Amino acid sequence: MTDTAQSEIPSHLRAAWMERADIRELVTVLGADKVRFVGGAVRDALLGSAVKDIDMATVLHPEAVMDLLAGADIRRVPTGIAHGTVTAVLEGGPVEITTLRHDVSTDGRRATVAFAQDWREDAARRDFTINALYADPASGEIFDWFGGLEDLAARRVRFIGDARQRIREDHLRILRYFRFQARFGTRPADEEAESACSELAATLKGLSRERVGAEMMNLLGLPDPSPTVARMAELGVLAVILPEADPKALAALVVAETAGTIAPDPLRRLAALLPADVTLAEQVAARFRLSGAQKKRLALAAARGAANEGAAIDTPAGARALAYRLGCDAALDRLLITGADSAPLAHWSIPVFPLKGGQIVARGVGKGPEVARILRAVEDRWIAEGFPGTARVEALLDEIVAGTPS
């Protein structure tokens, strides 16, 4: 996020979603004095941003929450009941309700918690001050024990209490810090936070690959994560999870996406960070536990160094031919990463090849490999000529069957 002047953040929350009939009913069922809105919904509403997920904290134990929801005929799901979380499935969307907690023990990967009755104690175990804001569902009053409102106004991402202790409790908070910095923060960043992340970067090695991969993809999906990723490299954090990365390539890709008004794509951004090495791309896909389809697309992007490809795709015909052979997403990846023009793919759909093997057989060609060879030859000519209509395809077929070039 670019530097901005400190903006005024209200001390009371007023948001349309708070007035939803199903939310009001939920608050009534649980008791307005027993619950508060918390976390991202409060933070984003105070910033005037769209709210995706609504979370509530409560002094009620999860079993009591389940009983109250059942009594009101509200669908409930014990999504994380051992850790105090019940999801109320409402007409306007699910709401997660979590009992106040305090940490009993942590090892950097998981925590053992006990239920609590103290709102401040629950807030103290959260990661950043801007995520530890609670709102009274009736009055909208904000409860802020750690300077979260001031940090939100200053666009400052700061750990609650001692940054090193927060990271030792959950090593993933290093990557969460950079994601929140990319989304909400300004420069200069909080010195203590950056110092702690740099010092404890090696602890990321102890996390599951899925958690690291998911958090990295969330970061890369933000509008412009390139300055933050570059800072991760400077602080030695990126080398722990993605030592092959080139932050400059990511910055160039973001510029190209912006110029073409192309939506951010975390997988494309990951591909840009990596060199043109298919084997390495497949290794990174395995490291981040990506799906088979994601692995294939990452490998296709890494194959952008193929001989003579640059000249071929740097024309409208070449760009569309690439999209026909690889698919639009994979073609767009290569075009943007290599700096080629992606405009030929805008508002363009991949055409269907209007020729079947039976049409070749109908011209007297015996069934077998020769049909496949002719089909491929016609298709190659059709692509090279810019996907002409059916009449031209039939003419190409006649020429190739007769063995006479045009």
Backbone torsions as a table, in degrees:
resi	resn	phi	psi	omega
1	MET	NA	139.3	-179.9
2	THR	-76.3	160.4	179.0
3	ASP	-61.7	135.2	177.0
4	THR	-136.3	155.3	176.0
5	ALA	-67.6	150.2	179.0
6	GLN	-60.3	130.5	-178.0
7	SER	-108.0	156.8	-178.5
8	GLU	-77.5	130.2	177.2
9	ILE	-112.7	127.2	-177.1
10	PRO	-66.3	153.9	179.6
11	SER	-91.1	-6.9	175.8
12	HIS	-129.3	146.4	-177.5
13	LEU	-95.8	128.4	173.6
14	ARG	-131.5	113.8	-177.4
15	ALA	-143.9	145.1	-177.0
16	ALA	-60.2	-37.3	-177.0
17	TRP	-65.8	-24.5	178.2
18	MET	-66.9	-23.6	-178.1
19	GLU	-94.2	1.6	177.1
20	ARG	-58.1	141.1	-178.2
21	ALA	-60.0	-39.7	-177.8
22	ASP	-71.2	-32.4	176.7
23	ILE	-68.8	-44.2	178.9
24	ARG	-60.8	-40.3	178.3
25	GLU	-63.6	-42.5	-179.7
26	LEU	-60.9	-44.2	179.4
27	VAL	-62.0	-42.1	179.4
28	THR	-63.4	-43.4	-178.8
29	VAL	-62.3	-43.5	-176.8
30	LEU	-83.4	-25.6	-177.6
31	GLY	104.2	117.4	-176.0
32	ALA	-61.0	-26.3	179.4
33	ASP	-87.1	-1.0	-177.2
34	LYS	-107.4	-8.6	-175.7
35	VAL	-134.1	156.5	172.3
36	ARG	-145.4	145.8	171.4
37	PHE	-71.9	149.5	-174.1
38	VAL	-151.0	157.5	168.5
39	GLY	78.1	-139.0	-171.5
40	GLY	-60.2	-36.2	-179.8
41	ALA	-63.7	-41.2	178.6
42	VAL	-68.7	-48.9	-179.6
43	ARG	-56.5	-51.3	-175.6
44	ASP	-68.5	-37.1	178.6
45	ALA	-65.5	-37.9	178.1
46	LEU	-65.3	-30.9	178.0
47	LEU	-82.9	-7.9	-177.0
48	GLY	79.7	18.4	-180.0
49	SER	-93.7	161.7	177.2
50	ALA	-64.6	139.6	179.6
51	VAL	-104.4	122.5	-178.2
52	LYS	-94.1	-48.9	-174.8
53	ASP	-119.9	136.3	179.7
54	ILE	-110.1	125.7	178.1
55	ASP	-119.3	145.7	176.0
56	MET	-127.7	146.7	171.7
57	ALA	-109.6	151.3	-176.7
58	THR	-148.5	152.5	173.5
59	VAL	-83.3	-9.6	179.8
60	LEU	-75.0	143.3	174.4
61	HIS	-74.1	154.6	-174.7
62	PRO	-58.3	-34.6	179.2
63	GLU	-65.2	-36.7	177.7
64	ALA	-68.5	-37.9	176.6
65	VAL	-61.4	-46.0	179.6
66	MET	-59.1	-43.9	-178.2
67	ASP	-65.3	-42.5	-179.3
68	LEU	-66.2	-40.3	178.1
69	LEU	-65.2	-41.5	178.8
70	ALA	-62.1	-40.9	-179.8
71	GLY	-64.2	-27.3	179.5
72	ALA	-96.5	6.6	-179.6
73	ASP	58.8	38.2	174.8
74	ILE	-100.3	126.6	-179.4
75	ARG	-61.3	134.0	-178.2
76	ARG	-132.9	145.4	-179.6
77	VAL	-128.8	124.3	179.8
78	PRO	-79.1	67.6	-170.9
79	THR	-62.1	-34.1	178.8
80	GLY	-151.8	51.7	-169.7
81	ILE	-63.6	-29.0	178.6
82	ALA	-64.6	-27.7	178.0
83	HIS	-105.7	11.7	172.0
84	GLY	95.6	9.6	-174.3
85	THR	-108.0	128.6	174.3
86	VAL	-125.3	138.2	177.7
87	THR	-104.4	124.7	173.3
88	ALA	-93.2	121.7	-177.8
89	VAL	-92.2	104.7	-176.6
90	LEU	-104.2	166.5	-179.9
91	GLU	-61.0	-37.8	-178.4
92	GLY	-86.7	-0.2	179.5
93	GLY	132.7	159.7	-176.9
94	PRO	-71.3	151.4	174.7
95	VAL	-128.8	125.4	177.4
96	GLU	-88.3	130.6	-178.3
97	ILE	-118.6	118.4	-174.9
98	THR	-123.5	131.6	177.9
99	THR	-66.6	141.7	176.8
100	LEU	-54.4	142.5	-174.4
101	ARG	-138.3	161.9	164.4
102	HIS	-138.7	151.6	-177.3
103	ASP	-77.2	132.1	173.0
104	VAL	-90.8	-44.2	176.6
105	SER	-156.3	152.4	177.4
106	THR	-141.5	153.0	177.8
107	ASP	-130.3	14.0	-180.0
108	GLY	92.4	-15.4	179.6
109	ARG	-119.8	-34.1	179.9
110	ARG	-148.3	160.1	-178.5
111	ALA	-127.0	145.1	169.6
112	THR	-99.6	124.8	-174.2
113	VAL	-119.8	158.9	172.2
114	ALA	-126.5	149.2	180.0
115	PHE	-72.6	150.2	-175.0
116	ALA	-135.6	174.5	178.4
117	GLN	-123.7	-1.6	-174.6
118	ASP	-102.6	118.7	-177.4
119	TRP	-63.1	-41.5	-178.7
120	ARG	-65.0	-37.6	178.7
121	GLU	-63.1	-39.4	177.0
122	ASP	-65.2	-42.2	179.7
123	ALA	-64.4	-35.0	-175.1
124	ALA	-66.2	-21.7	-178.5
125	ARG	-89.6	-1.3	179.4
126	ARG	-80.6	172.0	-171.5
127	ASP	-83.6	-58.9	-173.1
128	PHE	-116.5	152.1	-178.0
129	THR	-59.2	-35.6	-177.7
130	ILE	-74.7	-9.4	176.7
131	ASN	-101.3	0.4	-176.6
132	ALA	-111.2	38.3	177.8
133	LEU	-103.3	129.1	-178.3
134	TYR	-116.3	145.0	-179.0
135	ALA	-127.0	131.3	175.8
136	ASP	-67.5	127.7	-175.1
137	PRO	-69.6	-20.0	-179.2
138	ALA	-92.3	-50.8	-175.7
139	SER	-93.8	-20.6	-175.2
140	GLY	79.9	3.1	-179.7
141	GLU	-59.3	135.4	179.1
142	ILE	-93.3	132.7	175.1
143	PHE	-106.3	120.8	-172.2
144	ASP	-139.8	106.7	-176.5
145	TRP	-97.1	-11.2	-170.5
146	PHE	-128.7	20.4	177.0
147	GLY	78.8	26.1	-178.4
148	GLY	-66.8	-37.0	179.5
149	LEU	-64.5	-42.8	178.3
150	GLU	-64.3	-42.3	178.9
151	ASP	-65.7	-37.3	179.7
152	LEU	-65.7	-41.1	178.9
153	ALA	-64.5	-35.6	-178.8
154	ALA	-88.0	-0.8	-175.7
155	ARG	54.0	51.5	-178.6
156	ARG	-116.4	126.4	177.6
157	VAL	-98.4	116.8	-172.9
158	ARG	-137.6	136.0	176.2
159	PHE	-68.8	151.7	173.7
160	ILE	-78.1	125.9	179.3
161	GLY	69.0	-139.4	-177.3
162	ASP	-80.6	118.7	-175.3
163	ALA	-60.3	-40.1	-178.7
164	ARG	-65.5	-38.8	177.9
165	GLN	-65.7	-41.8	178.4
166	ARG	-60.5	-39.8	-178.8
167	ILE	-71.9	-37.6	178.6
168	ARG	-64.3	-27.9	177.8
169	GLU	-70.6	-35.9	-179.6
170	ASP	-152.5	105.8	-175.5
171	HIS	-62.6	-26.1	-179.3
172	LEU	-64.3	-17.0	179.8
173	ARG	-61.6	-21.0	174.7
174	ILE	-60.9	-50.9	-179.0
175	LEU	-70.9	-34.2	176.4
176	ARG	-62.8	-38.1	178.4
177	TYR	-58.4	-47.7	-177.8
178	PHE	-68.3	-33.8	176.9
179	ARG	-65.2	-43.0	179.5
180	PHE	-70.4	-33.2	176.3
181	GLN	-63.8	-41.0	179.3
182	ALA	-66.9	-33.0	-176.6
183	ARG	-86.4	-40.3	-171.6
184	PHE	-118.7	-21.5	-167.4
185	GLY	-83.5	163.3	172.8
186	THR	-123.8	170.9	173.9
187	ARG	-101.8	142.8	1.1
188	PRO	-75.8	150.3	179.5
189	ALA	-81.0	170.8	178.5
190	ASP	-64.5	120.0	-174.6
191	GLU	-62.7	-42.5	-179.0
192	GLU	-63.3	-41.2	-179.6
193	ALA	-62.8	-47.7	-179.1
194	GLU	-64.8	-41.0	179.8
195	SER	-62.7	-42.5	179.9
196	ALA	-66.2	-42.2	179.3
197	CYS	-63.0	-41.4	179.6
198	SER	-66.1	-46.0	-177.4
199	GLU	-63.7	-37.1	-174.2
200	LEU	-105.0	15.6	-177.2
201	ALA	-55.8	-36.3	-177.3
202	ALA	-62.5	-21.3	-179.4
203	THR	-66.6	-17.7	178.0
204	LEU	-62.7	-22.5	-179.8
205	LYS	-64.5	-22.4	-178.0
206	GLY	-85.7	-4.1	-179.2
207	LEU	-86.2	159.1	175.7
208	SER	-66.6	147.5	-179.2
209	ARG	-63.7	-34.0	179.7
210	GLU	-61.8	-43.5	-177.9
211	ARG	-66.6	-43.1	179.5
212	VAL	-65.0	-46.8	-179.5
213	GLY	-61.4	-44.0	-179.0
214	ALA	-63.9	-42.6	-179.1
215	GLU	-67.7	-38.0	179.3
216	MET	-66.7	-40.1	179.3
217	MET	-67.4	-35.7	175.8
218	ASN	-62.1	-41.5	177.8
219	LEU	-63.2	-46.5	-176.5
220	LEU	-68.5	-18.4	179.3
221	GLY	-83.3	-4.0	179.3
222	LEU	-74.8	161.4	-175.1
223	PRO	-51.5	-49.9	178.1
224	ASP	-144.8	88.1	179.8
225	PRO	-85.6	-0.1	-171.2
226	SER	-61.5	-42.5	177.7
227	PRO	-62.5	-37.1	180.0
228	THR	-69.6	-41.7	178.2
229	VAL	-63.4	-38.7	176.7
230	ALA	-62.6	-39.6	178.5
231	ARG	-68.2	-36.0	175.1
232	MET	-59.4	-38.3	177.9
233	ALA	-66.7	-43.4	-179.7
234	GLU	-62.4	-34.3	-177.1
235	LEU	-87.5	-1.4	178.6
236	GLY	82.7	8.8	-179.5
237	VAL	-80.6	-43.3	-176.8
238	LEU	-62.8	-34.6	-178.6
239	ALA	-63.0	-24.4	-179.1
240	VAL	-75.7	-38.8	-174.0
241	ILE	-104.6	-24.8	-177.8
242	LEU	-150.9	70.7	-175.0
243	PRO	-64.7	-18.4	-177.8
244	GLU	-81.7	-6.3	-169.1
245	ALA	-70.2	146.1	174.9
246	ASP	-121.1	97.7	-177.0
247	PRO	-59.3	-28.8	-179.8
248	LYS	-64.2	-36.2	178.8
249	ALA	-65.9	-35.2	177.3
250	LEU	-65.8	-43.0	179.9
251	ALA	-60.6	-40.7	179.1
252	ALA	-65.5	-38.4	178.9
253	LEU	-64.9	-43.7	-179.8
254	VAL	-60.5	-39.2	176.7
255	VAL	-61.2	-44.3	-179.6
256	ALA	-65.8	-41.3	177.7
257	GLU	-61.8	-43.9	-178.2
258	THR	-64.1	-43.3	179.9
259	ALA	-62.0	-35.0	-179.3
260	GLY	-94.2	7.5	-176.2
261	THR	48.6	46.8	-178.5
262	ILE	-103.1	132.0	-175.8
263	ALA	-63.4	146.8	176.6
264	PRO	-58.5	142.7	178.2
265	ASP	-137.1	110.8	-175.0
266	PRO	-60.5	-34.5	-179.5
267	LEU	-68.8	-40.4	177.0
268	ARG	-63.6	-40.5	178.8
269	ARG	-64.3	-38.9	175.8
270	LEU	-62.5	-43.1	178.8
271	ALA	-60.0	-39.1	-180.0
272	ALA	-66.0	-34.5	179.7
273	LEU	-66.8	-23.7	-174.6
274	LEU	-95.8	150.8	175.3
275	PRO	-70.9	167.7	-179.2
276	ALA	-77.2	76.1	-176.2
277	ASP	-141.0	107.3	-174.8
278	VAL	-62.6	-43.6	-179.4
279	THR	-60.6	-44.1	179.0
280	LEU	-64.2	-41.3	179.1
281	ALA	-59.6	-41.3	179.0
282	GLU	-66.9	-35.2	177.5
283	GLN	-66.7	-41.1	178.8
284	VAL	-66.7	-39.0	177.1
285	ALA	-59.7	-40.4	177.6
286	ALA	-69.3	-39.3	-179.3
287	ARG	-62.0	-40.5	-179.0
288	PHE	-90.9	4.2	179.3
289	ARG	55.4	47.2	178.0
290	LEU	-77.4	162.1	179.5
291	SER	-71.8	169.3	178.0
292	GLY	-61.1	-41.5	179.7
293	ALA	-65.8	-39.6	178.4
294	GLN	-66.6	-40.3	178.2
295	LYS	-60.9	-43.1	180.0
296	LYS	-63.7	-43.2	-179.1
297	ARG	-66.9	-38.1	178.2
298	LEU	-64.2	-39.7	178.8
299	ALA	-67.3	-39.1	177.8
300	LEU	-62.9	-38.7	177.8
301	ALA	-66.9	-36.9	-179.8
302	ALA	-70.3	-19.6	178.5
303	ALA	-81.7	12.2	-177.9
304	ARG	-66.2	-11.3	179.4
305	GLY	-86.0	10.5	-178.2
306	ALA	-57.9	143.8	-176.4
307	ALA	-56.9	134.4	174.6
308	ASN	67.0	4.1	-177.0
309	GLU	-67.7	-38.3	-176.1
310	GLY	-51.8	-48.6	-178.9
311	ALA	-67.2	-34.3	-175.9
312	ALA	-69.0	-41.9	-174.2
313	ILE	-86.8	-8.1	-178.1
314	ASP	-86.3	31.7	174.7
315	THR	-138.6	156.1	177.5
316	PRO	-56.3	-43.9	-179.6
317	ALA	-64.0	-41.6	-179.8
318	GLY	-66.2	-39.6	179.4
319	ALA	-64.1	-41.7	-179.3
320	ARG	-73.1	-33.3	175.8
321	ALA	-63.8	-40.6	178.4
322	LEU	-63.8	-42.5	179.2
323	ALA	-64.0	-37.6	179.1
324	TYR	-63.5	-40.7	-174.7
325	ARG	-80.9	-33.9	-174.2
326	LEU	-108.1	-18.9	-170.4
327	GLY	100.6	153.3	-174.0
328	CYS	-64.9	-40.7	-178.7
329	ASP	-62.5	-49.3	-178.9
330	ALA	-64.5	-38.3	178.8
331	ALA	-66.5	-43.2	179.1
332	LEU	-62.3	-38.4	176.1
333	ASP	-55.1	-52.0	-176.8
334	ARG	-64.5	-42.7	-178.5
335	LEU	-61.0	-48.1	-176.4
336	LEU	-70.0	-41.0	-178.0
337	ILE	-67.9	-35.5	-179.2
338	THR	-87.5	-4.2	179.5
339	GLY	82.6	12.5	177.6
340	ALA	-78.7	165.3	-177.2
341	ASP	-75.6	122.1	179.5
342	SER	-94.9	-4.9	-176.9
343	ALA	-56.4	-36.4	-179.3
344	PRO	-59.1	-19.0	-179.5
345	LEU	-93.0	-8.4	179.9
346	ALA	-68.3	128.0	178.1
347	HIS	59.6	27.7	179.2
348	TRP	-118.7	133.9	178.7
349	SER	-109.2	143.4	179.7
350	ILE	-65.7	124.1	-178.9
351	PRO	-76.5	161.1	176.8
352	VAL	-95.8	130.0	179.5
353	PHE	-65.2	117.0	-172.5
354	PRO	-87.4	49.0	179.7
355	LEU	-146.3	136.0	178.3
356	LYS	-121.4	160.4	-179.5
357	GLY	-59.3	-33.5	-178.7
358	GLY	-62.4	-32.0	178.7
359	GLN	-68.2	-31.2	177.5
360	ILE	-72.7	-43.4	178.3
361	VAL	-61.4	-37.1	-179.9
362	ALA	-62.9	-17.9	178.4
363	ARG	-94.1	13.5	173.6
364	GLY	94.9	7.3	178.4
365	VAL	-87.1	129.5	-179.0
366	GLY	-66.9	146.7	179.5
367	LYS	-62.1	144.8	178.9
368	GLY	135.7	-159.5	-175.7
369	PRO	-58.1	-29.7	-177.3
370	GLU	-65.9	-34.4	177.5
371	VAL	-63.6	-45.1	179.7
372	ALA	-63.5	-39.9	-179.5
373	ARG	-64.1	-44.6	-180.0
374	ILE	-66.2	-40.8	179.2
375	LEU	-58.9	-44.5	178.9
376	ARG	-65.9	-40.3	-178.5
377	ALA	-64.7	-42.1	178.4
378	VAL	-66.1	-43.3	-179.4
379	GLU	-61.5	-42.1	178.6
380	ASP	-60.1	-43.8	178.8
381	ARG	-66.2	-40.9	179.8
382	TRP	-60.5	-43.5	178.0
383	ILE	-65.2	-46.5	-177.6
384	ALA	-61.5	-30.1	-179.7
385	GLU	-89.7	5.4	176.0
386	GLY	85.5	29.7	174.2
387	PHE	63.3	58.3	179.1
388	PRO	-68.3	173.5	-176.3
389	GLY	-75.4	-177.9	-174.0
390	THR	-59.7	-39.5	-178.2
391	ALA	-60.3	-42.7	179.3
392	ARG	-69.2	-34.9	178.0
393	VAL	-63.8	-41.8	178.5
394	GLU	-65.4	-36.7	177.1
395	ALA	-65.4	-41.1	177.4
396	LEU	-62.8	-40.2	178.7
397	LEU	-62.2	-45.5	179.2
398	ASP	-60.2	-41.5	-178.9
399	GLU	-63.7	-44.7	-176.0
400	ILE	-71.9	-39.7	177.1
401	VAL	-61.9	-40.1	-179.8
402	ALA	-77.1	-12.2	179.6
403	GLY	75.6	21.1	-178.7
404	THR	-113.6	115.8	178.5
405	PRO	-70.1	153.2	-179.3
406	SER	-75.8	NA	NA
